[in-house]
Amino acid sequence: MNQTNKASNAATDSQSAQYLTFMLGGEAFGIGIMAVKEIIEFSGITDVPMMPDSIRGVINLRGAVVPVMDLAARFGRPQSVPGKRTCIVIVELEHDGERQLTGVVVDAVSAVLDIPASEIEPAPSFGTRIRGDFIAGMGKLNGKFVILLNVQQVLALDGLADLPAADALAA
């Protein structure tokens, strides 16, 4: 119940927000906690032929077919190599009035952190290895940056048709 109160307070506090932080390719990323449904062990992915490299396949999540995105591949990097701490973060987003679940492969989940709005800088306009529209901001924590993702853009499944062009730009 205490965690419910903390989540409720974070939702109503416009001065800070909670983020699920995780590691991917040695870099720290964050996703707004309100979009995160659950975190599951990396396993049971079924390959689907002719999908983009960034889609690892689908999983059966309590009877629902959920696509699983390899976030590293989405960012134009080689596909993630599963390790002991690799997991799938289930993210729920609303698209055209419908709720869509998507799994995201990450190297390791770190923590849920409160990041005050005053500690979030705008996304850099250049010099990053991922598309600028994927970045919602740069959170500052203990002298280090956490890349806060714009999950609506990153997980936009209808934009995957454009991905080869985006990958070519990143290379």
C-alpha positions in Angstrom: 0.0 0.0 0.0 2.9 2.3 0.7 4.2 1.9 -2.9 0.7 2.7 -4.2 0.8 6.0 -2.2 4.2 6.8 -3.6 3.1 6.2 -7.2 0.0 8.3 -6.6 2.0 11.1 -5.2 4.4 11.0 -8.1 1.6 11.1 -10.6 0.1 14.2 -9.0 3.5 16.0 -8.4 4.3 17.9 -11.5 7.8 18.8 -10.2 9.1 15.2 -10.4 8.4 12.0 -12.0 9.4 8.4 -11.5 11.4 6.5 -14.1 12.3 2.8 -14.4 16.0 2.9 -15.2 17.9 0.2 -17.0 21.1 -0.5 -18.8 21.5 -1.1 -22.4 24.9 -1.4 -24.1 26.6 0.1 -21.0 24.4 3.2 -21.1 21.7 4.2 -18.6 18.2 4.8 -19.9 14.9 5.6 -18.3 11.2 5.0 -19.1 8.4 6.8 -17.3 7.1 4.4 -14.7 3.4 5.0 -15.6 3.9 3.2 -18.9 5.6 0.1 -17.3 3.2 -2.8 -16.6 5.7 -5.4 -15.4 9.2 -6.8 -15.8 9.6 -10.5 -16.8 12.5 -12.9 -17.3 13.9 -13.1 -20.9 12.6 -16.3 -22.3 10.0 -17.9 -24.5 10.3 -15.6 -27.5 8.8 -17.0 -30.6 10.4 -15.9 -33.9 8.1 -14.4 -36.5 9.4 -14.6 -40.1 10.0 -11.4 -42.0 9.9 -9.0 -39.1 12.4 -6.1 -38.8 15.6 -6.8 -36.9 14.3 -4.7 -34.0 11.4 -7.1 -33.4 12.7 -10.3 -31.7 9.4 -12.0 -32.0 6.4 -12.5 -29.7 5.7 -13.8 -26.3 2.6 -15.3 -24.7 1.7 -13.0 -21.8 -1.1 -14.8 -20.0 -2.8 -15.6 -23.3 -2.1 -12.3 -25.1 0.4 -12.1 -28.0 2.8 -9.4 -27.2 5.5 -8.2 -29.7 9.0 -8.0 -28.2 11.3 -5.2 -29.4 15.1 -5.4 -29.1 15.8 -1.9 -28.0 19.5 -2.1 -29.1 18.5 -3.0 -32.6 15.9 -0.3 -32.6 18.7 2.2 -31.9 20.7 0.9 -34.9 23.0 -1.3 -32.8 23.6 -5.1 -33.1 20.8 -7.2 -31.4 21.2 -7.7 -27.7 23.0 -10.9 -26.5 20.9 -12.3 -23.7 22.8 -12.6 -20.3 21.9 -13.5 -16.8 20.2 -10.1 -16.1 18.5 -9.6 -19.4 14.8 -9.1 -19.0 11.8 -7.9 -20.9 10.0 -4.7 -19.7 6.3 -4.8 -20.6 5.2 -1.3 -21.6 1.6 -0.3 -22.2 0.9 2.6 -24.5 -2.3 3.9 -26.0 -2.4 4.2 -29.8 -5.5 5.3 -31.7 -7.7 4.7 -28.6 -6.4 1.2 -28.1 -4.0 -0.1 -25.5 -1.0 -1.9 -26.9 1.4 -4.0 -24.9 5.0 -4.2 -26.1 7.9 -6.0 -24.6 11.3 -4.3 -24.6 14.5 -6.3 -24.2 17.0 -4.6 -21.9 20.4 -5.7 -20.5 19.5 -5.2 -16.9 16.9 -3.3 -14.9 18.5 -0.9 -12.4 15.9 0.9 -10.2 12.8 3.1 -10.0 14.0 6.7 -9.4 12.4 10.0 -8.8 13.9 12.6 -11.1 12.9 16.2 -10.4 11.9 18.3 -13.5 14.7 20.7 -12.5 17.2 17.8 -13.1 16.1 17.0 -16.6 17.8 18.8 -19.5 16.5 18.9 -23.1 17.7 16.2 -25.5 20.9 17.2 -27.4 20.3 18.2 -31.0 23.3 16.3 -32.2 26.0 13.9 -31.1 23.9 11.1 -29.8 23.9 7.6 -31.2 20.1 7.4 -31.3 17.5 9.4 -33.1 16.7 12.7 -31.3 13.0 12.1 -31.3 13.6 9.0 -29.2 14.9 11.1 -26.4 12.5 12.9 -24.0 15.3 14.4 -22.0 18.6 13.9 -20.1 18.1 13.2 -16.4 21.0 14.2 -14.2 21.7 11.8 -11.3 24.8 12.0 -9.1 26.8 13.7 -11.9 25.8 11.1 -14.5 23.2 11.2 -17.2 20.2 8.9 -17.7 18.7 9.1 -21.2 15.0 9.4 -20.7 13.2 7.8 -23.6 10.1 9.1 -25.4 8.5 5.6 -25.4 5.7 6.7 -27.8 8.3 7.4 -30.5 10.6 4.5 -29.7 7.8 1.9 -29.6 5.8 3.3 -32.6 5.3 0.1 -34.4 3.8 1.8 -37.4 7.2 3.6 -37.9 9.1 0.4 -38.2 8.7 0.3 -42.0 11.0 3.3 -42.0 13.5 1.7 -39.8 16.0 0.5 -42.5 16.4 4.1 -43.6 16.9 5.2 -40.0 19.4 2.4 -39.4 21.4 3.5 -42.5 21.5 7.0 -41.2 22.8 5.9 -37.8 25.7 3.8 -39.4 
